[in-house]
């Protein structure tokens, strides 16, 4: 539990610092013990947008630059995470994700929205603003 708490603190500090260009974080293999409650705790510090994908998935590949563009736009207000769903089956099961790409939006400790599939930048921007109250 201390490892998860320290990991959350590191991610929160990295996300709160206002970079010139937003960074999309990865949970990384060291964080495989994350569960839905640890991400929900993180969303109490700052809203979180997560893109779950798998390597070689054409819609996932199409959405990657769009997700990064949205991260650059809202990175000072939102923690953006993009990761391989196959590496976090515990989270995929906990969130009931059945297809990729799936985007989860968390705020104030709860999932406030989700979207599965690919879409354009304007639609993803609208979802990010709507779900996270920006």
URVEN-V239319 format. One record per residue. N is the residue number from 1. PHI is phi in degrees with one decimal (* if undefined). D_FIRST is the distance of its C-alpha to the first C-alpha in Angstrom with 2 decimals. Layout:
<<N,PHI,D_FIRST> <N,PHI,D_FIRST>>
This chain:
<<1,*,0.00> <2,-62.9,3.81> <3,-61.4,5.34> <4,-65.5,5.13> <5,-61.6,6.18> <6,-65.2,8.58> <7,-62.8,9.74> <8,-60.8,10.57> <9,-62.9,12.36> <10,-65.2,14.27> <11,-63.7,15.36> <12,-62.0,16.34> <13,-64.0,18.33> <14,-64.9,20.00> <15,-79.0,20.92> <16,-76.6,22.24> <17,-62.1,24.50> <18,-83.5,27.73> <19,-75.9,28.78> <20,-65.8,32.41> <21,-127.9,31.47> <22,-62.9,28.31> <23,-110.8,25.83> <24,-92.4,24.38> <25,-82.8,20.87> <26,-118.6,19.47> <27,-65.1,15.87> <28,74.1,16.86> <29,-63.5,16.23> <30,-68.4,13.28> <31,-103.6,11.43> <32,-65.4,12.45> <33,-85.9,9.11> <34,-58.8,9.72> <35,-134.7,11.02> <36,-60.5,13.59> <37,-69.4,11.69> <38,-69.8,9.75> <39,-69.7,13.30> <40,-66.6,14.84> <41,-64.1,12.89> <42,-59.7,14.16> <43,-71.3,17.55> <44,-77.4,17.72> <45,-81.6,18.07> <46,-157.9,20.56> <47,-55.6,21.92> <48,-126.7,20.74> <49,-119.3,23.14> <50,-119.6,22.01> <51,-110.8,24.59> <52,-98.6,23.88> <53,-146.2,26.58> <54,-136.1,27.62> <55,-60.3,29.80> <56,82.8,33.51> <57,-79.5,33.35> <58,-55.8,36.33> <59,-63.6,35.12> <60,-63.9,31.72> <61,-64.1,33.69> <62,-63.0,35.97> <63,-80.5,33.16> <64,-57.7,31.36> <65,-66.9,33.87> <66,-67.0,34.08> <67,-61.6,30.33> <68,-65.9,30.51> <69,-63.1,33.53> <70,-65.8,31.78> <71,-62.4,28.85> <72,-64.9,31.51> <73,-75.2,33.06> <74,-116.3,30.07> <75,-60.4,27.52> <76,-79.6,27.84> <77,-114.9,26.82> <78,-137.8,24.38> <79,-88.5,21.45> <80,-104.7,22.86> <81,-128.9,20.93> <82,-129.6,22.92> <83,-152.3,21.65> <84,-79.6,22.83> <85,-60.1,22.23> <86,-67.2,22.70> <87,-85.3,19.58> <88,-133.8,17.30> <89,-59.6,18.98> <90,-62.0,15.99> <91,-71.3,16.34> <92,-59.8,20.11> <93,-65.6,20.26> <94,-62.6,18.14> <95,-93.0,20.43> <96,65.8,23.54> <97,-84.2,24.69> <98,-114.0,27.79> <99,-137.3,29.56> <100,-129.3,29.06> <101,-73.3,29.15> <102,-124.3,27.13> <103,-109.0,26.16> <104,-113.2,23.59> <105,-119.6,23.83> <106,-119.9,21.10> <107,-151.0,21.85> <108,52.2,20.70> <109,86.9,17.83> <110,-137.5,20.16> <111,-75.2,21.90> <112,-108.0,25.33> <113,-172.1,27.10> <114,-153.7,27.34> <115,-147.4,30.06> <116,-121.0,30.82> <117,120.8,33.51> <118,-108.8,35.16> <119,-156.3,36.89> <120,-85.9,38.53> <121,-63.8,37.20> <122,-64.8,38.83> <123,-66.7,37.22> <124,-66.6,33.67> <125,-60.5,34.34> <126,-62.1,35.54> <127,-62.9,32.52> <128,-60.3,30.16> <129,-66.2,32.27> <130,-66.8,32.76> <131,-66.3,29.28> <132,-101.0,27.59> <133,66.8,30.48> <134,-92.6,31.68>>
